[in-house]
Amino acid sequence: MSIKETFFVNGENLLKKIKEIIAEGNVTKISISDKSGKELMSFPVTIGVVGVVFAPIFAAIGALAALLTECKITVEKQKDDTPPPADKQEGTIIEVK
């Protein structure tokens, strides 16, 4: 089962946020959309991929960021089979502005 999280960022923070998301791990797919919801870029993220493989993707994201003022990042993650602690509630959508 997968969980989708959505982040809203401005263009200048796009590349930084993508790198943070990848560093967190457990991500299977990242999609970037403009503020109207039109998908501009989507790419899979596989476990164990070296940073050199992401270099062309980061270059494309950097070029895209220069053109956008605000965008939406949708992250698809694999859900762990272990249940969350009772004191923490699980959310599927996170908005960062």
N, C-alpha and C positions, 0 to 999 in steps of 0.2 A: 504494500500500500504506500502511496506517496502523499506528501503534503505540499501545498503550494503556498509560498509567501510572496507578497508584493511589496515593493519598496518604491517610493517616489523620490527621485533625486534630480538636481539640476545638472546640466551638461558637464560642468567643470568637475563635479564629484563622481561622475559615472565610472571612469576607469578605476578610481580608488575603491569604490564600493564593490565592483566586480571582483577585484583582487581579494578584498576582505571575504567575500562570499565563498570564493574558491578555497581560500586558506582555511575556512571553517570546516570544510570537508562535508561528506555525506550529501553532496549535491549531484544530481543526475542530469539536469538540464537548466539552462538559463535563457530567458527570452527578454529582449529589449523592445519596448514599444514607445511610440511618441505619446504626447499628452492626450491625443484624441483616441488612442487605443490601437492604432495601426501598428502591427508587428513589423519591426525593421530588421531584426537580427535574432536568430535563435541558434544555439549550439549546445551539443551534449558535453557533459563533463564526466570523464571516466576516472575511476580510482587509479592512482599510481602514474598518472600522466606527468611527465617532466615539464618544467616551465618553458623549455625551448619550443615545445609543441604549441604552447599558447601564445608565443610571440606574434605570429600573424594575426591571431584573433585580437590580441591587445592593440595592435596597430590599427586594425579596423575599428575597434571600439573608440580609440583615441580620435580617429577621423570623424566618427559619428558624433562624438561628444562635442566636437567643435561646431557642429551644425545645429545641435539641439539646445534649447533653453531649459526644457523640463522633460523628463522621460520616466517611464515606468519599467522596473525590472521585476520579472516574475521568475521565482526560483522554485524548481521542483526538487524535493528531497525525499529520500527513502525514509519511511517511518520505521523506527525500531519496534520490535515486537514486545519489548518490555513496557509495562504500563508506567505512566508518569507518577511521581509521588502524589499523595492525596492532597497536599497543600498547594500544589501547582496546577493551574488549569492550562490546558493546551489550546493554543490559538492557531488558526491557519492563515490569517492575513495580518500582516504588520505594515502599517503605513508610517513612513519616515518623511518628514518635510523639512 
